[in-house]
Structures are given as C-alpha cells and as structure tokens.
Amino acid sequence: MILHGAEDEVAPFTEVNKLISDLRAAKVGWELQLFSGAQHAFTNPSNASEERADREYKFAIERFFKEIFGRSS
C-alpha cells in the first residue's frame, strides 16, 4: 500500500510512478491512495487537506492489514 500526498515535493509523483513500474515488473500486488492537497508527512497535518488525509489513511491501512493478515479474534 502506497499512501501519498499529491503535493509531495520530497517524493514527487514521478518517483511514485517509478515505484509502481518496479512493483508491476516484479509482479507484486500494490494499492495506491493519493490524497489531494497533502504534502509529505501528512500525518502531522498543516492544512485541512492533510487533516482529511490523516483521518482517511487510518481507515485505509486498517482495511489493508485486515486483508493481508486477517482479523484477530
């Protein structure tokens, strides 16, 4: 799972595209969550878009972990 801020200048989208190309070449499953208005390290929000990304990624990662590792009972 790739969680990425669309306005990230530290890891620009060209880098994300390269990563996706590498994952495809390796035949590895992947998922991308792209958050508009969010920069790098959006888990320390500095604007409303990053606050939304900070909330939403937590749901996405919980779902992803449940899919990968299953539910713990």
Phi and psi in degrees as GROMACS dihedral restraints (atoms count N, CA, C in turn):
[ dihedral_restraints ]
;  ai    aj    ak    al  type     phi  dphi    fc
    3     4     5     6     1  -111.3    20    10
    4     5     6     7     1   121.1    20    10
    6     7     8     9     1  -109.4    20    10
    7     8     9    10     1   115.4    20    10
    9    10    11    12     1  -137.2    20    10
   10    11    12    13     1   134.5    20    10
   12    13    14    15     1   -81.2    20    10
   13    14    15    16     1   127.8    20    10
   15    16    17    18     1   -63.8    20    10
   16    17    18    19     1   -22.3    20    10
   18    19    20    21     1  -100.4    20    10
   19    20    21    22     1    15.7    20    10
   21    22    23    24     1   -67.0    20    10
   22    23    24    25     1   116.8    20    10
   24    25    26    27     1   -93.9    20    10
   25    26    27    28     1   -16.8    20    10
   27    28    29    30     1   -73.4    20    10
   28    29    30    31     1   -43.6    20    10
   30    31    32    33     1  -125.0    20    10
   31    32    33    34     1    82.6    20    10
   33    34    35    36     1   -62.6    20    10
   34    35    36    37     1   162.3    20    10
   36    37    38    39     1   -60.3    20    10
   37    38    39    40     1   -26.0    20    10
   39    40    41    42     1   -60.6    20    10
   40    41    42    43     1   -35.1    20    10
   42    43    44    45     1   -69.2    20    10
   43    44    45    46     1   -39.3    20    10
   45    46    47    48     1   -62.8    20    10
   46    47    48    49     1   -43.7    20    10
   48    49    50    51     1   -60.1    20    10
   49    50    51    52     1   -39.3    20    10
   51    52    53    54     1   -63.4    20    10
   52    53    54    55     1   -44.1    20    10
   54    55    56    57     1   -60.4    20    10
   55    56    57    58     1   -44.5    20    10
   57    58    59    60     1   -62.3    20    10
   58    59    60    61     1   -42.5    20    10
   60    61    62    63     1   -59.7    20    10
   61    62    63    64     1   -42.9    20    10
   63    64    65    66     1   -65.0    20    10
   64    65    66    67     1   -41.4    20    10
   66    67    68    69     1   -65.4    20    10
   67    68    69    70     1   -41.4    20    10
   69    70    71    72     1   -61.8    20    10
   70    71    72    73     1   -46.2    20    10
   72    73    74    75     1   -60.1    20    10
   73    74    75    76     1   -35.1    20    10
   75    76    77    78     1   -83.2    20    10
   76    77    78    79     1    -1.6    20    10
   78    79    80    81     1    56.6    20    10
   79    80    81    82     1    42.5    20    10
   81    82    83    84     1  -102.4    20    10
   82    83    84    85     1   134.5    20    10
   84    85    86    87     1   -67.7    20    10
   85    86    87    88     1   145.3    20    10
   87    88    89    90     1  -151.5    20    10
   88    89    90    91     1   162.3    20    10
   90    91    92    93     1  -142.3    20    10
   91    92    93    94     1   139.7    20    10
   93    94    95    96     1  -119.7    20    10
   94    95    96    97     1   128.3    20    10
   96    97    98    99     1  -113.4    20    10
   97    98    99   100     1   115.9    20    10
   99   100   101   102     1  -110.2    20    10
  100   101   102   103     1   124.8    20    10
  102   103   104   105     1  -109.1    20    10
  103   104   105   106     1   113.0    20    10
  105   106   107   108     1   -64.3    20    10
  106   107   108   109     1   144.3    20    10
  108   109   110   111     1    74.9    20    10
  109   110   111   112     1    -0.3    20    10
  111   112   113   114     1  -103.0    20    10
  112   113   114   115     1   140.7    20    10
  114   115   116   117     1  -101.2    20    10
  115   116   117   118     1  -167.2    20    10
  117   118   119   120     1   -65.3    20    10
  118   119   120   121     1   145.0    20    10
  120   121   122   123     1    61.4    20    10
  121   122   123   124     1    47.1    20    10
  123   124   125   126     1   -70.3    20    10
  124   125   126   127     1    -4.3    20    10
  126   127   128   129     1   -76.2    20    10
  127   128   129   130     1    -2.8    20    10
  129   130   131   132     1  -120.5    20    10
  130   131   132   133     1    73.4    20    10
  132   133   134   135     1   -60.9    20    10
  133   134   135   136     1   140.7    20    10
  135   136   137   138     1  -123.8    20    10
  136   137   138   139     1     3.4    20    10
  138   139   140   141     1  -156.8    20    10
  139   140   141   142     1   174.4    20    10
  141   142   143   144     1   -62.9    20    10
  142   143   144   145     1   -37.5    20    10
  144   145   146   147     1   -64.5    20    10
  145   146   147   148     1   -39.2    20    10
  147   148   149   150     1   -72.0    20    10
  148   149   150   151     1   -32.0    20    10
  150   151   152   153     1   -62.6    20    10
  151   152   153   154     1   -42.1    20    10
  153   154   155   156     1   -64.5    20    10
  154   155   156   157     1   -46.4    20    10
  156   157   158   159     1   -60.4    20    10
  157   158   159   160     1   -40.4    20    10
  159   160   161   162     1   -62.5    20    10
  160   161   162   163     1   -37.3    20    10
  162   163   164   165     1   -71.7    20    10
  163   164   165   166     1   -48.8    20    10
  165   166   167   168     1   -70.4    20    10
  166   167   168   169     1   -34.2    20    10
  168   169   170   171     1   -64.9    20    10
  169   170   171   172     1   -29.7    20    10
  171   172   173   174     1   -64.9    20    10
  172   173   174   175     1   -38.8    20    10
  174   175   176   177     1   -67.8    20    10
  175   176   177   178     1   -41.3    20    10
  177   178   179   180     1   -63.8    20    10
  178   179   180   181     1   -44.1    20    10
  180   181   182   183     1   -70.7    20    10
  181   182   183   184     1   -34.7    20    10
  183   184   185   186     1   -63.6    20    10
  184   185   186   187     1   -44.8    20    10
  186   187   188   189     1   -62.7    20    10
  187   188   189   190     1   -44.5    20    10
  189   190   191   192     1   -59.7    20    10
  190   191   192   193     1   -47.4    20    10
  192   193   194   195     1   -63.2    20    10
  193   194   195   196     1   -38.2    20    10
  195   196   197   198     1   -63.4    20    10
  196   197   198   199     1   -40.0    20    10
  198   199   200   201     1   -64.9    20    10
  199   200   201   202     1   -41.2    20    10
  201   202   203   204     1   -77.9    20    10
  202   203   204   205     1   -46.8    20    10
  204   205   206   207     1  -104.4    20    10
  205   206   207   208     1    -9.3    20    10
  207   208   209   210     1    79.9    20    10
  208   209   210   211     1   169.1    20    10
  210   211   212   213     1   -80.8    20    10
  211   212   213   214     1   140.8    20    10
  213   214   215   216     1   -94.0    20    10
  214   215   216   217     1   134.9    20    10
